[in-house]
Amino acid sequence: MIGVDVGTTGLKAVVVGPDGRLLGQASAPYDTLRPQPGWTEQPPEWWWEACRSVLGALRAGGALRPEAAIAIGLTGQMHGSVFLDEADRVVRPAIMWNDQRTAAECKEIEQRVGLQRLIDLTGNRALTGFTAPKLLWLRKHEPESYARTRHLLLPKDYVRLRMTGERATDVADASGTLLFDVRSRKWSSEVVEAIEVPPEWLPPALESPQVSGRLTPQAASALGLPAGIPVVAGAGDQAAGGVGSGAVEEGVITASLGTSGVVFSATLQPRVDPQARLHSFCHAAHGLWHLMGVMLAAGGSFQWLADTLRPLAEGERMEEKLSVLAAGAPTGSGGLVFLPYLAGERTPHADPFARGAFVGLRAEHGLPHLARAVMEGVAFGLRDSLELIREMGVSATEVRAIGGGARSRLWRQILADVFACPVVSLEADEGPAFGAALLAGIGAEIFASVSQACHTTIRLAERLEPERKAVEVYEGLYRRYRELYPLLRDTFHALSGFDAASGR
């Protein structure tokens, strides 16, 4: 079973045996275009070339034997917009999930549909990262590109198109477009009509394990695989990550420490936060939905600190060094608090103009305190989402930590202490790619259901219990953390418009 993850900074693929054993994994990086401050774009051709490279590396290494390939599952970054013309040619670089250019278009959508009606239908309010505002932005600011557009796809679905020649998506990824009725698991004709999106531009939305097409001879030649291999619908990265970590029942929560941070909970019915502080999406398992809180810079905050300091320590693994230093700082970082809003924020503050900050700096604070404060600040941001999920009536019996940041035992312990809840790691934390591979197995009838696939293949590793004294420290510090954004909001907004050149 092959799982392909079209990520933000690179593409990853895994090969998984029917017993869940990881047979191999490989990845290929790509860049992000930033034509203006706050804009992020990627040419979709990069994803396809990375897919060819990664599958080629897996074949060369012996992990992927073409004759043994059963099926392919797709996952990837959500919300991005791939604009195609009538011949399925890319019109312009894709606008990514972390792009912040569409604040005006978000307001327009909420005015056209009505905020509460939009939340009721889509489970969400209009946010700059979502797909629909990007479409309105294109119509307003690049009318020539808009006039050429005939199809709208999400990032992983462009790779599907190149694999199968079929335009399709899945209900989980479609839920992040702001064009989807999450309760009915279909495109919302009401929203589509209100914001004047041609409905024929939208692909069929399938359940995640459904076969969406088969590898064409041309794609098979490019990828070194047999033609005709089924490609399942797959899911957006968060729903696929939920499958890959076994979060397919209420009470099992995942906390993802990737570039962004996500707290994810399966639900047995659609639960919509009336204030839309949480996202409510369809899950990758039929008959399940999920709640999700998102912070835009989780592992990205730690990466920022490492990148900032890297020129001072050539040849050293700055991330590892910072982790060691952070372990030497006291719980609570000596009263130093970090606000992780380096890229704006989404949950619980839907604010593209939020900014990061260290608060409480003293001369006694050194690099260990700064490093630990970043880890703690990210944990506080994730707790914001966990508290909202609890408010929605979902209890957390166990949190499963996934993503690159979860490889840090210190960070997992901080999460357990901040959440006051056990945190568990996984033996094979391959995240969304692993979930996509399991969905491929279901589509190929290796497993009867998502639940059976998870129980058969997912193995838990270390369980960390919260430490009482640390829980007490963090409880008080978290209350202070919660006070800071309202106090600094106006300052953040004023600084976001500051023109350093003119001094205004």
ABEGO torsion letter per residue (X at the ends): XBBBBBBAAEBBBBBBBAAGBBAEBBBBBBBBBBABBGBBBBBAAAAAAAAAAAAAAAAAAGABBAAABABBBBBEBBGBBBBBBAAGBBABBBBBAABAAAAAAAAAAAAAAEAAAAAAAAGBBBBAABAAAAAAAAAAABAAAAAABABBBBAAAAAAAAAAGBBBBBAAAAAAAGABBAAAGBBBAAAAAAAGBBAAABBBBBBAABBAEBBBAAAAAAAGBBBGBBBBAEBBAAAAAAAAAGBABBGBBBBBBBABBBBBBBBABBBBBAAGABBBBBBABBGBBBBBBBBABBAAAAAAAAAAAAAABBGBBAAAAAAAAAAABBBGGGGBBBBAAAAEBAOABBBAABBBBBBGBBAABBAAAAAAAAAAAAAAAAAAAAAAAAAAGBBBABBBBBEAAAABAAAAAAAAAAAGBBBBBBABBAEAAAAAAAAAAAAAGABABAAAAAAAABBBBBBBBBBAAAAAAAAAAAAAAAAAAAAAAAAAAAAAABBAAAGX
